[in-house]
Amino acid sequence: MTIIVSGFFIAMLYQGILASTLSSVIGHFYGEHISILNVVVSVTLLSGIIQAMRWGWEPFLGRAVGHWSDGSRGRLPIFISSLVFAGVVFGMISLSLPIGVWLFITLLALAGATILTTIIDTIALDTSKTANVVSFLTIYAVAQDVGAALGPVLGYFLLQFGAGFSYLYWGGAAILFVLAMSWSVVEKKA
């Protein structure tokens, strides 16, 4: 059950909330047009570039993380550490920082998304080998899809409030920290 819940929340936070609200965050803190290295770009262009960078590195970083998690330490210690790291940088997206620092933090958050997604998918695949593969992976995939679909709804609901970005991103960080604690319990039982 921890795997299904983790897949749901990771998809909700990254494929749902972050992907759908990134341009809103940029616009909120930096305005509709941003000057980077004396080049003015729109919020949507910058958001698209940031997300395209993730899709560009994902095959390479995902593969490296997969090999790393196959090592002698196993997947859980890396996954738990990654959840904590991802929680910190996910929350920091909602801070008003200089644009260069904010971009770096956001790229770290997206790298965290790649790492978390790779490891939780691998854990799900490992677990499916001891269960009914088709039904387990179907439930897991549906949980991820529902999480990704609910993310924008929750995101834009919370953005109605004065401190909506803080609620949204620090709330997401809290979810990642709770997942890290849950997986720590699972690791101790193993």
N, C-alpha and C positions, 0 to 999 in steps of 0.2 A: 504494500500500500504506500510505503514511503516513496517508492520509485514513481508511482502514478502521480502522487501529490507533487513531488518535485518537478516532474515533467510538466505538469499543469502550470505551476507557478513560474518556472523558468520561461516557458513559452509566453505566459501572460505578461511578464515583466519586459522581456526583450522583443519578442515578435509582435506583441500587442501594444504595450504602453510606450516603450522607448521608440519603436519605429513610427508610431502614430503621433507622438507629441514632440518629437525632436525639433521640428521646425518651430513649434510654438514656444519651446524653451529658448531657442536661439532668439526669436523675435522678442520675447519678453525681456531678456537681459541685454540684448545688443541692438535691437531695432530691426527694421525691415531690410536695411542695407548695411553691410559690414565691410569695413576696409581692412584687408589682410595683405600685407606687403605692398601697400599702395594700389591694390586692385579692389574695386568695390564689387561685392557679390551680393545677391539676394539671399534671403533666409532659405528659400526652397532650394536654391542651387547649392548652398553650403550643406544643408541637410542631406541632399542627394549625394554630394561628394563624400561626406562622412560615411553614409551607409554603403556607398559603392566600395569604399576602401575595405570595409568589413567583408563584403562579398568577394573582393579580390584576394584578401589574405586567408579567407576561411579554408580553402582546400589545403593550403600549406600548413597553417597553424593547427588545423584539425588533425591532420596526419601526424604532425610532430607530437601533439598532445596524446593522440592514440598510442603511439609508440612509447611515450614516456609513461603512460598509465599501465602499459603492459609489463613494466619493470618489476623488480623484486619488492618494492614497497606496496604495490597494489594500487587499486583505483581510489579507494576510500580516503586515505590521507590526502591525496592530491585534490580530490573533489571537495573535501571539507575545507582545506586551506583556500581553494579557489572560491568557495561560497563566501568565506569571510572577506577575502580581497574584493570580490565582486560587490559585496554589500557596501563596503566603504566607498568605492568609486561610483557606484550607482547613486548613492545618496548625494555625493558631491556634485553630481550633474545639476542639482537644484541650487547651487551656490553661485552668487554673483562674483565671478573671478575675472581677471584679465583674460581676454579672448584666447591668447596662446595657451595659457594654463588650462582654461576650460576645454579647449580642443584636445589637449593631451589627456586630460581626465576622461573625456568622452570616448576617446579612442581606446583607453585602457578598459573602460566599461564594456565596449564592444568586443575587445579581445577576451574579456571575462565571459561574455556571452558565448563566444566560440568555444572556449574551454569548457564551460559548464554544459553546453549542449552536447559536445562531443563525449564527455565523460558520462553524463546521465544516459545518453543513448546507448553507450557501450554497456553500462551497468544493466540497463533494461534488456539488452540482447543477451547478456550473460545469464540473467535471471530467467529469461524465456526458455532457456535450454532445460530447465528443471521443471517447467510447467507446460501447459498447452500453449505452444508457440504462437499459433494463429490468434487465439482468443486473448492472450496476454498482450501481444504487440498491438492488436486492434484496440483494446481498451487504452493502452498507453498512447497510441496515436490520436485517438478521439479526445483524450484528456488534454493533450497538447493543442489540438485544434480548438477545443473549447476555451482553453486558457488564452490562446492567441486572439480569439474572437472577443472575449470579454475584456481584454486589456484596453482597447480604445474606449469602450463604454465606461469602464471604471475611470480611466484617465481623464476623459473629458467631463465626467461627473465631478471629479475632485477639483478640476481646474476652475470650476465655478466659484470656489471659495477663495478668499483673499490670499491665503498662503497655500494655494492649491499645488504649486510645484513642490513645495517642501513636503506637504502631506503625501503627495504621489511618490516622490523619489526617496524620501527618508522612510516612508511606509514600505516601499519596495525593498529598501536596504534591511529593514527589520524582518521582512519575510525571508530574505536570504540568510540572515543571522539565525532565525528560528530553524530553517532547513539545516544549517551547519550544526546546530545543537542536536537536532533529530538524528542526523547521520552520525554524529559522535556517539550517540547511544547505540545505534546499529553497529558501529565499528567495535564498541566495547563488548557487545554480545557475540560478535563473530569470533 
